[in-house]
Amino acid sequence: MAHTGTGFFDRKGNFFKTARDATVSDLAGLLGQIGEGESLAPGIAYMLLERRAEIERLFAEHDRMLEEEAAVKAAREAAALDNDNVAKLPSRPVG
């Protein structure tokens, strides 16, 4: 008797029985060939998916550090503009 089923496709159009397998295939494709001989990319892709929450937390921390770094740089640049080492000339009377 015929029955229906659910399948998932990666970005290349390959069919997979589970969403996890399709996502691992896409991640491995993004990573490309890693290592000599058989690629390590599928195993690394699987680990990335398994540790997704930890990886997303690390990227969030990284983004916060970049924001802090940009703020410190902007403050230093502003302080350099306001540096007292530059003598201000007295204004001349108009006329």
KEGU-20964 format. One record per residue (C-alpha): chain; residue number from 1; z, y, x; residue in one letter. Coordinates in Angstrom, 2 decimals, padded with zeros to 5 digits, always signed. Layout:
@ch=A | i=NUM | Z=Z | Y=Y | X=X | aa=A $
...
***
This chain:
@ch=A | i=1 | Z=+000.00 | Y=+000.00 | X=+000.00 | aa=M $
@ch=A | i=2 | Z=-000.85 | Y=+003.47 | X=+001.28 | aa=A $
@ch=A | i=3 | Z=+001.90 | Y=+005.94 | X=+002.01 | aa=H $
@ch=A | i=4 | Z=+002.22 | Y=+009.47 | X=+003.30 | aa=T $
@ch=A | i=5 | Z=+003.83 | Y=+010.64 | X=+006.48 | aa=G $
@ch=A | i=6 | Z=+004.66 | Y=+013.75 | X=+008.40 | aa=T $
@ch=A | i=7 | Z=+003.29 | Y=+014.55 | X=+011.80 | aa=G $
@ch=A | i=8 | Z=+003.36 | Y=+017.42 | X=+014.24 | aa=F $
@ch=A | i=9 | Z=+000.67 | Y=+018.84 | X=+016.46 | aa=F $
@ch=A | i=10 | Z=+001.03 | Y=+020.60 | X=+019.77 | aa=D $
@ch=A | i=11 | Z=-001.08 | Y=+023.62 | X=+020.68 | aa=R $
@ch=A | i=12 | Z=-003.84 | Y=+021.40 | X=+022.03 | aa=K $
@ch=A | i=13 | Z=-004.07 | Y=+019.54 | X=+018.72 | aa=G $
@ch=A | i=14 | Z=-002.43 | Y=+016.31 | X=+019.90 | aa=N $
@ch=A | i=15 | Z=-000.54 | Y=+014.44 | X=+017.17 | aa=F $
@ch=A | i=16 | Z=+003.16 | Y=+013.57 | X=+017.52 | aa=F $
@ch=A | i=17 | Z=+005.55 | Y=+011.80 | X=+015.18 | aa=K $
@ch=A | i=18 | Z=+008.40 | Y=+014.24 | X=+015.87 | aa=T $
@ch=A | i=19 | Z=+008.64 | Y=+018.00 | X=+016.27 | aa=A $
@ch=A | i=20 | Z=+010.63 | Y=+017.45 | X=+019.47 | aa=R $
@ch=A | i=21 | Z=+007.77 | Y=+015.49 | X=+021.07 | aa=D $
@ch=A | i=22 | Z=+005.22 | Y=+018.14 | X=+020.10 | aa=A $
@ch=A | i=23 | Z=+007.41 | Y=+020.91 | X=+021.50 | aa=T $
@ch=A | i=24 | Z=+008.02 | Y=+019.00 | X=+024.73 | aa=V $
@ch=A | i=25 | Z=+004.24 | Y=+018.62 | X=+025.07 | aa=S $
@ch=A | i=26 | Z=+003.75 | Y=+022.38 | X=+024.62 | aa=D $
@ch=A | i=27 | Z=+006.50 | Y=+023.19 | X=+027.14 | aa=L $
@ch=A | i=28 | Z=+005.04 | Y=+020.74 | X=+029.66 | aa=A $
@ch=A | i=29 | Z=+001.65 | Y=+022.40 | X=+029.18 | aa=G $
@ch=A | i=30 | Z=+003.18 | Y=+025.80 | X=+029.94 | aa=L $
@ch=A | i=31 | Z=+004.83 | Y=+024.45 | X=+033.08 | aa=L $
@ch=A | i=32 | Z=+001.65 | Y=+022.83 | X=+034.36 | aa=G $
@ch=A | i=33 | Z=+001.48 | Y=+020.25 | X=+037.14 | aa=Q $
@ch=A | i=34 | Z=+004.78 | Y=+019.97 | X=+038.99 | aa=I $
@ch=A | i=35 | Z=+005.09 | Y=+017.69 | X=+041.97 | aa=G $
@ch=A | i=36 | Z=+002.79 | Y=+015.21 | X=+043.65 | aa=E $
@ch=A | i=37 | Z=+001.20 | Y=+012.44 | X=+041.60 | aa=G $
@ch=A | i=38 | Z=+002.55 | Y=+012.17 | X=+038.07 | aa=E $
@ch=A | i=39 | Z=+003.83 | Y=+015.57 | X=+036.94 | aa=S $
@ch=A | i=40 | Z=+007.53 | Y=+016.22 | X=+036.55 | aa=L $
@ch=A | i=41 | Z=+006.73 | Y=+018.80 | X=+033.83 | aa=A $
@ch=A | i=42 | Z=+007.34 | Y=+016.51 | X=+030.82 | aa=P $
@ch=A | i=43 | Z=+010.85 | Y=+015.62 | X=+032.07 | aa=G $
@ch=A | i=44 | Z=+011.66 | Y=+019.22 | X=+032.85 | aa=I $
@ch=A | i=45 | Z=+010.30 | Y=+020.28 | X=+029.46 | aa=A $
@ch=A | i=46 | Z=+012.55 | Y=+017.72 | X=+027.77 | aa=Y $
@ch=A | i=47 | Z=+015.59 | Y=+019.06 | X=+029.68 | aa=M $
@ch=A | i=48 | Z=+014.69 | Y=+022.65 | X=+028.75 | aa=L $
@ch=A | i=49 | Z=+014.60 | Y=+021.70 | X=+025.09 | aa=L $
@ch=A | i=50 | Z=+017.87 | Y=+019.74 | X=+025.32 | aa=E $
@ch=A | i=51 | Z=+019.64 | Y=+022.66 | X=+027.03 | aa=R $
@ch=A | i=52 | Z=+018.04 | Y=+025.35 | X=+024.93 | aa=R $
@ch=A | i=53 | Z=+021.29 | Y=+027.01 | X=+023.82 | aa=A $
@ch=A | i=54 | Z=+022.53 | Y=+027.30 | X=+027.39 | aa=E $
@ch=A | i=55 | Z=+019.17 | Y=+028.63 | X=+028.59 | aa=I $
@ch=A | i=56 | Z=+019.01 | Y=+031.21 | X=+025.79 | aa=E $
@ch=A | i=57 | Z=+022.56 | Y=+032.34 | X=+026.67 | aa=R $
@ch=A | i=58 | Z=+021.53 | Y=+032.74 | X=+030.32 | aa=L $
@ch=A | i=59 | Z=+018.48 | Y=+034.79 | X=+029.35 | aa=F $
@ch=A | i=60 | Z=+020.65 | Y=+037.00 | X=+027.10 | aa=A $
@ch=A | i=61 | Z=+023.04 | Y=+037.58 | X=+030.02 | aa=E $
@ch=A | i=62 | Z=+020.06 | Y=+038.31 | X=+032.26 | aa=H $
@ch=A | i=63 | Z=+018.75 | Y=+040.89 | X=+029.78 | aa=D $
@ch=A | i=64 | Z=+022.17 | Y=+042.60 | X=+029.66 | aa=R $
@ch=A | i=65 | Z=+022.29 | Y=+042.73 | X=+033.46 | aa=M $
@ch=A | i=66 | Z=+018.82 | Y=+044.30 | X=+033.55 | aa=L $
@ch=A | i=67 | Z=+019.97 | Y=+046.95 | X=+031.06 | aa=E $
@ch=A | i=68 | Z=+023.06 | Y=+047.68 | X=+033.17 | aa=E $
@ch=A | i=69 | Z=+020.92 | Y=+047.85 | X=+036.31 | aa=E $
@ch=A | i=70 | Z=+018.55 | Y=+050.33 | X=+034.65 | aa=A $
@ch=A | i=71 | Z=+021.49 | Y=+052.47 | X=+033.47 | aa=A $
@ch=A | i=72 | Z=+023.01 | Y=+052.56 | X=+036.98 | aa=V $
@ch=A | i=73 | Z=+019.63 | Y=+053.47 | X=+038.47 | aa=K $
@ch=A | i=74 | Z=+019.14 | Y=+056.27 | X=+035.93 | aa=A $
@ch=A | i=75 | Z=+022.64 | Y=+057.60 | X=+036.64 | aa=A $
@ch=A | i=76 | Z=+021.97 | Y=+057.61 | X=+040.39 | aa=R $
@ch=A | i=77 | Z=+018.67 | Y=+059.41 | X=+039.90 | aa=E $
@ch=A | i=78 | Z=+020.35 | Y=+062.00 | X=+037.66 | aa=A $
@ch=A | i=79 | Z=+023.12 | Y=+062.47 | X=+040.22 | aa=A $
@ch=A | i=80 | Z=+020.55 | Y=+062.95 | X=+042.96 | aa=A $
@ch=A | i=81 | Z=+018.93 | Y=+065.73 | X=+040.94 | aa=L $
@ch=A | i=82 | Z=+022.29 | Y=+067.42 | X=+040.46 | aa=D $
@ch=A | i=83 | Z=+023.18 | Y=+067.03 | X=+044.13 | aa=N $
@ch=A | i=84 | Z=+025.11 | Y=+069.99 | X=+045.58 | aa=D $
@ch=A | i=85 | Z=+023.21 | Y=+069.71 | X=+048.88 | aa=N $
@ch=A | i=86 | Z=+020.51 | Y=+071.91 | X=+047.42 | aa=V $
@ch=A | i=87 | Z=+021.28 | Y=+075.58 | X=+047.67 | aa=A $
@ch=A | i=88 | Z=+020.45 | Y=+077.62 | X=+044.61 | aa=K $
@ch=A | i=89 | Z=+018.84 | Y=+080.97 | X=+045.25 | aa=L $
@ch=A | i=90 | Z=+020.32 | Y=+084.00 | X=+043.58 | aa=P $
@ch=A | i=91 | Z=+018.19 | Y=+085.29 | X=+040.79 | aa=S $
@ch=A | i=92 | Z=+016.27 | Y=+088.47 | X=+041.47 | aa=R $
@ch=A | i=93 | Z=+016.46 | Y=+091.41 | X=+039.22 | aa=P $
@ch=A | i=94 | Z=+013.33 | Y=+091.92 | X=+037.22 | aa=V $
@ch=A | i=95 | Z=+011.58 | Y=+095.16 | X=+037.89 | aa=G $
***
